Amino acid sequence: NAEYMGEEKEKHKGFEQKLQENEKSLKRKVNQLERNLEQLTTLYAQLASQRQMHIISEKKLERRNEKIKSLEKALIETRKLVLSYKTKCDYLKAFIMNNSCLLYTSPSPRDS
C-alpha cells in the first residue's frame, strides 16, 4: 500500500508538471494572441482612417465632376449665345453694306 501511494504521488507530480508546462504554453499562446489582437486593432484603426480619407476624396471628386459638368453646360450655352450675336452682327454688316447710300456730288468749279 505504501508502494502504491508512492507511485500515485509520482504520478501526481508528473501530472502537476505537465499541467504547469501546459499552463505556461497556454499563457504564451494567450500573450501572443493578445499581441496579435493589439496589432489587428491598430491596423483596423489605420484602415478605418484611410477609408474615411478615401470617402472624403471621393466626395471632393464628385463635387469637382459636378462643377465641371456645370461649367461645360455654361460653356455650351455661352457658345450658342456668341454664335447668335455673331450671326446678328453679320446680318447687320450685310444690311449696312447693302443699304448704305453714298452721296456723289460733282466737283465744284472751285475745286478745279
SULNOR-V388340 format. One line per field, one symbol per residue. burial: # if it has 9 or more other C-alpha atoms within 8 Angstrom, else .. A space follows every 50 residues. Layout:
burial = ???
This chain:
burial = .................................................. .................................................. ............
